[in-house]
Amino acid sequence: MKKAVFLFLLTSCAFSLFAQKNKGNNKEAVSVVGKVLNQIDSLQVKDFFFEGLHEKIVMNYVDAALNFEKVIEIDPLNDAAMYELANLKFDQNNTTEAEGLIRNAVTVNPENEWYWILLADIYKKTNKIAQLVSVLEELSKIAPKKEAYYYDKANAFLILRKVDDAAKAYDEIEKKFGSSDELISARQRILMQQGKSGKLEEELTGLIASKPDELRNYIYLSEVLTQSGNREKAIEILNKAKSVSPSSAMVRLALADHYKALKQYENTFIELKVAFADPNLDIDEKVRIVLSFFPMFTEMKARAYANELASIMVRVHPNEAKAFAVQGDVLFQERKYEQAQESYKKALAINDQVYLIWEQLLRIEVSRGEFQQAVLDGNKALGIFPNQAALYLYTGIGYAQTRNYEKATSILKSALDLESEDNDVLLQIYSTLGDSYNALKKFKESDQAYTKALELDPSNSYVLNNYAYYLSLRGENLEEAEKMSKRSLEIDPDNASSEDTYAWILFRLKKYADAKKWIEKSLQGKTSNNATQQEHYGDILYLLGEKEKALEQWQNAKAQGSGSNKLEKKINEKKYID
């Protein structure tokens, strides 16, 4: 036997006939068809429902949803299953289906507070504020002692710019729950929105006179005065508050905002220093303030301010990783890398679960040439964050620079397996792979890595230079190597290393006169006169017939403590050896 049960839903969000007494409102009928369940149906409903709850607990949300759908298919009036399924849809950002389900649920069971709360959350997320008001009215009827619902309704009216309705809502709150500081502040905001700043100023002045220790009234009055264009008087009011409570971070921050607006940065900084010394001021607020100085770091004073505020922060909050991390960021921006490194390590000693601190630490270690330390810290970081390509990159660079090329290629290949979408990271991975494979004499793999790097950035001078140099050492594809080397110099002129590469390629192409010009240019550079350049210069001179000068350059290369394995033989035999 089946029977139809028709329930009606109002579009104004007073969703049940029980909740809506005004028969004159427009209605949109929503029918929920039910049936009389037999014993088998009832057992299946229970089984599917509890199975759905189990799958939800173990976070198998797809199967959970399937089970709740089966419950509704057997028992279309099962409001509990509708609610559970609506929650799952809402968590998946499927607000349309979630809304339909929970509207049906409140129609079937209009007295369930949790159903209305979910519907309110959906309307907040979808910005359906008019409908939200009606839902909050239902909630205040179901739970008349919960003050929050009344405040939410008043705030909804404010969002809708129904200021008079919001004022009436606050009147209702006072009638039901009495006066409070929160209610006074809310009514003050109403007066401001109604343009009654004069009345509000008078009211706040009276409150300050009657309650001189209540600092928030000073602050709010300063805001009212500022909006009325009287910032100087606002500062005067806040200074009165400061005389009442000299260490109040709240007052000091308000003053700092005013001084900043007036571009009185010294005064701003004075107020911020006192505020930062208050351990009760939220650490996140302090972090936000320090970071706000970063766009102004071209100015030395801004850097000094940020540095001192960060120093106060770590002194006041010695157990907060955020404090040391931000201090590290400030020092990093100032290029004080060693000090930044120390701050990041202190942050990680407190909390090693912040990925960005690890990445910044490794970046510093690699840039400072601390490659063995980068390997150690990189492996620690990967133990915590195994899915971050940048960590593999920096660790791989550490291995490559400590000549552990097998490990470098292995870890860099692992980075590629993560399929990072960060092209800068991918470029460095392929570039380092190219260097490492070349060192292992896996030339095919090296060439493939360099080619991949150049596909990502055809104008990367580092990759162009290294690829060209290694091709020239092997004597392969020299014409293409010359083009790449020349291109690297066009992108990064006056680079002594690139000039040396170009000279060496010209030498391999037997263009000795041109090679001499470029090697001499290289030796005039800031990073010149290394053993390899000196040896190359000797090779070029020898094949130009300047054998005595060639020997002199080979001896200079040897004096620097390095050079090729053939260098000693060249010196002993006084001739070029290919």
C-alpha positions in Angstrom: 0.0 0.0 0.0 1.4 3.4 -0.9 0.1 6.8 0.0 1.3 10.3 -1.0 2.2 12.8 1.7 2.4 16.4 0.3 4.3 18.9 2.3 4.7 22.5 1.4 7.8 24.7 1.4 7.7 28.5 1.3 10.2 30.3 -0.9 10.8 32.9 1.8 12.5 30.1 3.8 9.7 29.6 6.4 9.8 26.1 5.1 7.0 24.3 6.9 3.3 24.9 7.4 4.0 24.5 11.1 6.4 27.4 11.0 4.4 29.7 8.7 1.1 31.1 9.9 0.6 33.7 7.2 -1.5 32.1 4.6 -1.2 35.2 2.3 2.4 34.5 1.4 3.3 33.1 -2.0 4.2 29.4 -1.8 6.1 27.0 -3.8 4.9 23.4 -3.2 7.6 20.8 -2.6 6.2 17.3 -2.4 8.0 14.5 -0.6 6.4 11.2 -1.5 6.5 8.5 1.2 5.3 5.0 1.7 4.4 2.6 4.5 7.5 0.5 5.2 7.2 -3.2 5.7 9.6 -5.1 8.0 12.1 -5.8 5.3 12.1 -2.1 4.2 12.7 -1.1 7.8 15.6 -3.4 8.2 17.2 -2.3 5.0 16.8 1.3 5.9 18.6 0.7 9.2 21.4 -1.3 7.6 22.1 1.2 4.8 21.9 4.2 7.2 24.4 2.7 9.7 26.6 1.5 6.9 26.6 5.1 5.6 27.6 6.4 9.0 30.4 3.9 9.2 31.7 4.9 5.7 31.5 8.5 6.7 33.6 7.9 9.9 36.3 6.2 7.9 36.2 9.1 5.4 34.9 7.0 2.5 32.5 9.7 1.4 31.5 8.2 -1.9 30.2 5.0 -0.4 28.7 6.9 2.5 26.6 9.0 0.0 25.5 5.9 -1.9 24.2 4.3 1.3 22.3 7.4 2.3 20.8 7.6 -1.2 19.6 4.0 -0.9 17.9 4.9 2.4 16.0 7.8 0.7 15.1 5.6 -2.2 13.4 3.1 0.2 12.1 5.7 2.6 11.7 9.1 0.9 10.6 10.6 4.2 13.8 9.7 6.0 14.9 13.2 7.1 18.1 11.9 9.0 19.4 10.4 5.7 18.6 13.6 3.9 20.5 15.6 6.5 23.6 13.3 6.3 23.6 13.4 2.5 23.1 17.1 2.5 26.1 17.5 4.7 28.3 15.4 2.4 27.1 17.4 -0.6 27.8 20.7 1.2 31.4 19.5 2.1 31.9 18.8 -1.6 30.7 22.4 -2.4 27.7 21.0 -4.2 25.4 23.6 -2.5 22.5 23.2 -5.0 21.9 19.5 -4.2 22.7 20.1 -0.5 20.0 22.9 -0.3 17.4 20.7 -2.0 18.0 17.8 0.4 18.0 19.9 3.6 14.9 21.8 2.5 13.1 18.5 2.2 14.5 17.5 5.6 13.2 20.6 7.4 9.8 20.0 5.6 9.6 16.5 7.0 10.9 17.5 10.5 10.6 21.3 11.0 11.6 21.1 14.7 15.1 19.8 14.2 17.6 22.6 15.0 20.5 21.0 13.3 18.7 20.8 10.0 18.0 24.6 10.1 21.6 25.3 11.1 22.9 23.4 8.0 20.4 25.4 5.8 21.7 28.6 7.4 25.3 27.6 6.6 24.3 26.9 3.0 22.7 30.3 2.6 25.7 32.0 4.2 28.0 30.3 1.7 25.8 31.0 -1.3 25.1 34.6 -0.1 21.3 34.1 0.0 20.9 36.6 2.8 17.2 37.2 2.4 16.5 33.5 2.8 19.0 33.4 5.7 16.9 35.9 7.7 13.8 33.6 7.5 15.9 30.6 8.6 17.3 32.5 11.6 13.7 33.4 12.5 12.8 29.7 12.6 15.9 29.0 14.6 15.1 31.6 17.2 11.6 30.0 17.5 13.1 26.6 18.0 15.8 27.7 20.4 14.5 31.0 21.8 17.2 31.2 24.5 20.1 31.2 22.1 21.1 34.8 21.7 23.5 34.1 18.8 20.6 33.5 16.4 19.1 37.0 17.1 22.5 38.6 16.6 23.0 36.7 13.3 19.6 37.9 12.1 20.4 41.5 12.9 23.8 41.2 11.1 21.9 39.7 8.1 19.7 42.8 8.0 22.8 45.0 8.0 24.2 43.1 5.1 20.9 43.7 3.3 21.2 47.4 4.3 17.9 47.1 6.2 19.2 49.3 9.0 15.9 50.0 10.6 15.1 46.2 10.7 18.5 45.6 12.3 17.7 48.3 14.9 14.4 46.5 15.7 16.3 43.2 16.0 18.7 44.8 18.5 15.7 46.1 20.4 14.3 42.5 20.5 17.7 41.3 21.9 17.6 43.9 24.7 14.0 43.0 25.5 14.8 39.2 25.7 18.4 39.2 27.1 19.0 42.7 28.6 21.8 45.2 27.8 25.4 44.2 27.2 28.6 45.8 25.9 28.2 43.8 22.6 24.7 45.2 22.2 25.9 48.8 22.9 28.6 48.4 20.2 26.1 46.9 17.8 23.7 49.8 18.3 26.6 52.3 17.9 27.3 50.7 14.5 23.6 51.2 13.6 23.8 54.9 14.5 26.9 55.2 12.3 25.2 53.5 9.3 22.1 55.8 9.8 24.4 58.8 9.6 23.8 59.9 13.1 27.4 60.4 14.0 26.7 63.4 16.2 24.3 61.4 18.4 26.8 58.6 18.5 29.6 60.9 19.5 27.5 62.3 22.3 26.6 58.8 23.5 30.2 57.6 23.5 31.4 60.7 25.3 28.8 60.0 28.0 29.9 56.4 28.3 33.6 57.5 28.7 32.6 59.9 31.4 30.6 57.2 33.3 33.1 54.3 32.6 36.5 55.9 32.2 38.3 52.6 32.4 36.4 51.1 29.4 39.0 51.5 26.7 36.9 50.3 23.8 34.7 53.3 24.0 37.7 55.6 23.5 38.7 53.5 20.5 35.2 53.5 19.0 34.8 57.3 19.5 38.2 57.8 17.7 36.8 55.8 14.8 33.6 57.9 14.7 35.6 61.1 14.8 37.9 59.9 12.0 35.0 59.0 9.8 33.7 62.5 10.5 37.0 63.9 9.3 38.3 64.9 12.7 41.5 62.8 13.0 43.3 65.2 15.3 40.5 64.9 17.9 40.5 61.2 17.4 44.2 61.1 18.3 43.5 63.3 21.3 40.8 60.9 22.6 43.2 57.9 22.2 45.9 59.8 24.1 43.4 60.1 26.9 42.9 56.4 26.7 46.7 55.9 26.8 46.9 57.9 30.0 44.3 55.5 31.5 46.2 52.4 30.4 49.7 53.2 29.1 50.5 49.6 28.1 47.3 48.8 26.3 48.2 47.2 22.9 44.7 47.9 21.6 45.0 51.7 22.2 48.6 51.7 20.9 47.7 50.0 17.7 44.8 52.4 17.1 47.2 55.3 17.6 49.7 53.7 15.3 47.1 53.5 12.5 46.3 57.2 12.9 50.0 58.2 12.8 50.6 56.0 9.8 47.7 57.6 7.9 49.3 61.0 8.7 52.7 59.6 7.5 54.2 60.2 10.9 56.2 57.1 10.8 58.4 57.7 13.8 55.3 58.1 16.0 53.8 55.0 14.4 56.9 53.0 15.3 56.9 54.2 18.9 53.3 53.0 19.4 54.0 49.7 17.7 57.0 49.0 19.9 54.9 49.3 23.0 52.1 47.2 21.5 54.5 44.4 20.5 55.9 44.3 24.0 52.4 43.1 25.2 52.5 39.2 25.3 48.7 39.2 25.1 48.5 40.8 21.7 47.8 38.1 19.2 50.9 36.7 17.5 49.1 36.6 14.2 48.4 40.3 14.4 52.0 41.0 15.1 53.1 38.9 12.1 50.6 40.8 9.9 52.1 44.1 11.0 55.7 43.1 10.4 54.8 41.7 6.9 53.1 45.0 6.1 56.5 46.7 6.1 57.9 44.4 3.3 56.6 46.4 0.3 58.4 49.4 1.8 61.8 47.6 2.2 63.4 49.8 -0.4 63.6 52.4 2.4 66.2 51.7 5.1 63.9 53.0 7.9 61.2 50.5 7.0 63.7 47.6 7.2 65.0 48.9 10.5 61.5 49.1 11.9 60.6 45.6 10.8 63.8 44.3 12.2 63.3 45.8 15.6 59.6 44.7 15.8 60.6 41.2 14.8 63.3 41.2 17.5 60.7 42.3 20.1 58.4 39.6 18.9 60.9 36.8 19.4 61.8 38.1 22.8 58.2 38.3 24.0 57.1 35.0 22.3 60.2 32.7 22.7 58.1 29.6 22.2 56.3 30.7 19.0 57.8 29.3 15.7 55.9 32.1 13.8 57.9 34.8 15.6 61.3 33.3 14.6 60.1 32.5 11.1 59.0 36.1 10.5 62.3 37.3 11.9 64.0 35.0 9.4 62.0 36.5 6.6 62.9 40.0 7.6 66.6 39.1 7.8 66.4 37.3 4.4 64.9 40.4 2.8 67.8 42.4 4.2 70.2 39.8 2.7 71.5 38.9 6.2 71.4 35.2 5.2 73.5 33.8 8.0 71.3 35.4 10.7 68.1 34.5 8.7 69.4 30.9 8.7 69.7 30.9 12.5 66.2 32.3 12.9 64.7 29.6 10.6 66.5 26.9 12.6 65.1 28.2 15.8 61.6 28.2 14.3 62.0 24.6 13.2 63.3 23.6 16.6 60.0 24.7 18.0 57.8 23.4 15.2 59.2 21.4 12.3 55.9 21.0 10.6 56.0 24.3 8.6 57.0 23.5 5.0 57.9 27.0 3.9 60.5 27.4 6.6 62.3 24.2 5.5 62.3 25.5 1.9 63.7 28.9 2.8 66.4 27.3 5.0 67.5 25.0 2.2 67.5 27.8 -0.3 69.9 29.8 2.0 72.2 26.8 2.6 72.5 26.1 -1.1 73.1 29.8 -2.0 75.8 30.0 0.8 77.5 26.8 -0.5 76.7 24.8 2.6 75.9 21.7 0.5 76.6 19.0 3.1 74.3 20.8 5.5 71.7 21.1 2.7 71.8 17.3 2.3 71.3 16.7 6.0 68.5 19.2 6.4 67.0 18.3 3.1 66.6 14.6 4.1 65.0 15.7 7.4 62.5 17.9 5.5 61.7 15.1 3.1 60.9 12.8 6.0 58.2 15.3 6.9 57.1 16.5 3.5 57.8 13.7 1.0 55.6 15.3 -1.7 57.4 18.6 -2.2 59.5 18.8 -5.4 61.5 21.9 -4.2 62.9 19.9 -1.2 64.1 17.2 -3.6 65.6 19.9 -5.8 67.7 21.5 -3.0 68.7 18.2 -1.6 69.7 17.0 -5.1 71.8 20.1 -5.6 73.5 19.4 -2.3 74.3 15.9 -3.4 75.5 17.1 -6.8 77.8 19.7 -5.3 79.3 17.2 -2.9 80.0 15.0 -6.0 77.5 12.2 -5.0 76.1 12.3 -8.5 74.4 8.9 -8.3 72.4 10.0 -5.3 71.7 13.4 -6.9 70.2 11.9 -10.0 68.2 9.5 -8.0 66.6 12.1 -5.8 66.1 14.5 -8.7 64.2 11.8 -10.6 62.0 11.4 -7.6 61.2 15.1 -7.8 60.1 14.7 -11.4 57.8 11.8 -10.4 55.8 14.4 -8.4 54.9 16.1 -11.6 55.4 19.6 -10.2 53.7 22.5 -12.1 56.3 25.0 -10.9 58.4 25.6 -14.1 61.2 27.3 -12.1 61.6 24.2 -10.0 61.4 21.9 -13.0 64.0 24.0 -14.8 66.5 23.7 -12.0 65.8 20.0 -11.6 66.5 19.3 -15.3 69.6 21.6 -15.2 71.1 19.8 -12.2 70.2 16.5 -13.8 72.1 17.5 -16.9 75.2 18.5 -14.8 75.0 15.3 -12.7 74.5 12.9 -15.7 77.4 14.5 -17.5 79.6 13.9 -14.4 78.6 10.3 -14.5 79.4 10.2 -18.3 75.8 9.3 -19.0 75.9 11.7 -21.9 72.6 10.7 -23.6 70.7 11.3 -20.4 72.6 14.5 -19.8 71.7 15.9 -23.2 68.0 14.9 -22.7 67.9 16.8 -19.4 69.4 19.9 -20.8 67.0 19.8 -23.8 64.1 19.5 -21.4 65.4 22.5 -19.4 65.7 24.6 -22.6 62.2 23.7 -23.6 61.1 25.2 -20.3 63.3 28.3 -20.7 65.1 28.7 -24.1 66.9 31.8 -22.7 68.4 30.4 -19.6 72.1 31.4 -19.9 73.3 28.9 -17.2 71.8 25.9 -19.1 73.0 27.2 -22.5 76.5 27.7 -21.2 76.8 24.3 -19.4 75.3 22.3 -22.2 77.5 24.0 -24.8 80.6 23.5 -22.6 80.0 19.8 -22.1 79.4 19.3 -25.8 82.6 21.0 -26.6 84.6 18.9 -24.1 83.2 15.8 -25.9 83.8 17.4 -29.3 80.2 16.8 -30.3 77.8 19.0 -32.2 80.2 22.0 -32.0 78.3 24.2 -34.4 75.2 24.0 -32.2 77.4 24.4 -29.1 78.8 27.6 -30.5 75.2 29.0 -31.1 74.2 28.2 -27.6 77.3 29.7 -26.1 77.0 32.8 -28.1 73.3 33.1 -27.1 74.3 32.7 -23.4 76.7 35.7 -23.8 74.0 37.8 -25.4 71.7 37.1 -22.5 74.4 37.5 -19.8 77.2 39.6 -21.2 80.6 40.0 -19.3 80.2 36.6 -17.6 83.7 35.3 -17.4 82.7 31.7 -17.2 80.5 32.0 -20.3 83.3 33.8 -22.1 85.7 31.0 -21.3 83.2 28.5 -22.7 82.8 30.4 -25.9 86.6 30.7 -26.2 87.0 26.9 -25.7 84.3 26.1 -28.3 86.1 28.4 -30.8 89.3 26.6 -30.0 87.7 23.3 -30.7 86.5 24.7 -34.0 90.1 25.7 -34.7 89.2 29.4 -34.7 92.3 30.1 -32.6 92.5 33.9 -33.1 88.9 34.4 -32.1 89.4 32.0 -29.2 92.3 34.1 -27.9 90.3 37.3 -28.0 87.5 35.7 -25.9 89.8 33.9 -23.4 91.6 37.2 -22.7 88.2 38.9 -22.2 87.3 36.1 -19.8 90.5 36.6 -17.8 89.7 40.3 -17.3 86.4 39.4 -15.6 85.7 39.6 -11.9 85.6 35.8 -11.4 88.5 35.2 -13.7 91.9 33.6 -13.4 90.8 30.2 -12.2 93.0 27.2 -13.2 90.7 26.0 -16.0 90.8 29.4 -17.7 94.6 29.7 -17.4 95.0 26.2 -18.8 92.6 27.0 -21.7 94.6 30.2 -22.4 97.8 28.2 -22.6 96.3 25.7 -25.0 95.1 28.5 -27.3 98.5 30.3 -27.2 100.3 27.0 -28.0 98.3 26.4 -31.2 98.8 30.0 -32.2 102.6 29.3 -32.0 103.2 31.3 -28.8 104.7 28.3 -27.0 106.7 30.1 -24.3 103.6 32.1 -23.2 101.6 28.9 -23.3 104.0 27.2 -20.9 103.7 30.2 -18.6 99.9 30.0 -18.5 100.0 26.2 -17.8 102.4 26.9 -14.9 100.0 29.6 -13.6 97.2 27.1 -13.7 99.3 24.5 -11.8 100.2 27.2 -9.2 96.5 27.6 -8.5 96.3 24.0 -7.4 94.0 22.5 -10.0 93.5 22.0 -13.7 93.2 18.9 -15.9 94.9 15.6 -15.4 96.9 16.4 -18.5 98.3 19.7 -17.2 101.4 18.2 -15.6 102.2 16.4 -18.9 101.8 19.6 -20.9 104.2 21.3 -18.6 106.8 18.5 -18.6 106.6 18.0 -22.4 106.1 21.7 -23.1 103.5 20.9 -25.7 99.7 20.8 -26.1 98.1 17.4 -25.5 94.6 16.9 -26.7 
